[in-house]
Amino acid sequence: MKTNLSLLFISFFLISCSTTTTEVVTTQSEPPPLFTQQKKDVTDCITLFELDPSIQAETEDAFTLYRDQVRFGNFAEARDLWKVAYYRAPGADGQATYHFDDGIKIYDHYFKNESDENKRQQYVDTIISIYNKRIECFADDGTIKARKAFNSYYSYSKYTDSDVTFEAFREVVEEKGEEADYFIVNPFTKMLYDRLLTDKIDREDGKVLVNQIFDIITYGKENCEDKFCEAWEVIGEYSPELLSGLEGYRGFYDCEYYMDKYYNQFLEDQSDCENVTEVYLKMVWANCNPEDPRFVQLRETKEKECYVPPPPPGTLKQAYTLLEAGEFRGAIEKFEEYVGENSDPEKKADKLLIISKIYYAHIKNFPAARQYAREAAKYKPKWGEPLMLIGKLYASSGPLCGPGRGWDSQIVTWPAIDKFRQAKRVDPSVTDEANKWIARYSQYMPDKEDIFLRQLNAGDPFFVPCWIQENTTIRTSD
């Protein structure tokens, strides 16, 4: 996880010649001389050759001169000349499209250097209109629409309608299929995920879109070349991990999804009964075929190697029966009922931690998992397991709090490591496991350069936002 793959990492591979904009464009060389021949067949917009002779030469000069001003950083002069060229002949010579990119660059400069909110809104409106005009004037396979949506999301979200941006991403995915532009995958994934969690999109429609995202990632990783492969690796880490949060909706993913993702987890450690039980319950939750050989193997391993005698009839037995059936929310209710009935602090703590693990591993509700882990720790203060679980929750939050790599995803390692260290302080029995996790996540902390660039210092206090909302200490990986 490095800063050069931060929230806007995907723009770095397709950045324009200006370093002051997050606008994603294809790398282009200096355009060929304009106006050498009349070509009208690729655009319906007015070209230079349709202008009245009295203004044609002046407009041709404007096309050339505004670019010189952009090159010199004279954006006021560039804008005046660009407006003459763009508004008179948006179709240029019938072929060139670089004037749209230049217009976006000019107005993005004004946007970034303006403090008045009304003017900033006007500049964004102009940028969006330039995108729309380009799509109107020249055929678009969806890439320009993708760039417009990308920049609306990352650069201008405060000034654009998020629903319009989401629909633009959706249209690109539907139009381009598995060949959709790599740079839209992460933002579209986040917008889709948020809408599914808040029921702003029908769940069945969401399932179709999620499967399309998986297809895009598979195709992109299999067919990428050179520097784009690194981008696809980042995307392949972030999007599927974020979308795993939808596992909390029973039936959203089919059995094969769970088998592909978790069966190897079972094979890697069949001696760990907690691991075996967790994977087994995921397959129950997924309604896997009981005759599937993989499921049979799971069930037999659990029954032979991890058998636990059932409790006597009562609330606790009802809780475990529901848990075994994959009825997680019903099981939680019964475990809560048992905690309320019981006066033994250790038993309360034990069952509260089970609830926490259900929320973490199966329902994918991290705030609820932390809440119950904290409650468990209150009843058994010298127990390290609740703190270990909270540390794992934080360490797993990179995709929830950022793009999976980069600053926003890296800083979650600080409070995670805090919890692992606290766990071994209060409970020496978890020292080995805590040290393993500390070593694993210390390498993912920001490095000294990351800290320096943000004018921060190692050892200073730092507040981690997102759902974590905890104070920690700045540390570096080097």
VENBEL-V639274 format. One record per helix or strand of 3 or more residues. SS is the DSSP state (@ for helix, = for strand). FROM is the first residue (numbers start at 0). TO is the last residue. If there is no record, write none. Layout:
BEGIN
ss={SS | SS}
from={FROM | FROM}
to={TO | TO}
END
This chain:
BEGIN
ss={@ | @ | @ | @ | @ | @ | @ | @ | @ | @ | @ | @ | @ | @ | @ | @ | @ | @ | @ | @ | @ | @ | @ | @ | @ | @ | = | =}
from={2 | 8 | 47 | 52 | 74 | 97 | 116 | 142 | 156 | 161 | 181 | 202 | 227 | 254 | 272 | 292 | 314 | 327 | 344 | 365 | 384 | 397 | 406 | 411 | 427 | 447 | 460 | 469}
to={4 | 13 | 49 | 71 | 87 | 111 | 136 | 153 | 158 | 178 | 196 | 222 | 247 | 267 | 284 | 304 | 323 | 340 | 362 | 378 | 394 | 400 | 409 | 425 | 441 | 452 | 463 | 472}
END
